[in-house]
Amino acid sequence: MTYSIPSDEKVIDAIFYVMYMHPQVRSQREMVELVSNELNRSGGNYRISGQRIRRLAIKNDMLVLSISYNESEGELPTVCPVCGGGMTSVMNSTLDGRTIEVCRRCDVCPYTIGTTKHVPGRYSFSRKRR
């Protein structure tokens, strides 16, 4: 069975409709299901990933994204795991005159990470007030 990949415009329209009908979506999996249903409502056979939906919604400033974090091990990211944007270091001066990195912030979305690595565990989406 073949499937199609929807254009950005179709996905944006589907996200807008889903957020209009459901002011709050509690997980990315639920968001994928709702957007996929909306895309396929007219008889198409579209497939879309949660990451693409999330990134398009953030890029087009369509909703409020809340992120729940899980602790992890390893290096601090230089690229945002939520939207793919760049991370900016927030530096602070210590009492002995050195500068240290306090946290890193994404330039695009609300993702922030401190000195310990936290990875996104759950996304929730809320309709943006206009």
Secondary structure by P-SEA (a helix, b strand, c coil): cbbbbbcaaaaaaaaaaaaaaccccccaaaaaaaaaaaaacccccccccaaaaaaaaaaaccbbbbbbbbbbbcccccccccccbbbbbbbbbcccbbbbbccccccccccccccccccccbbbbbbbcc
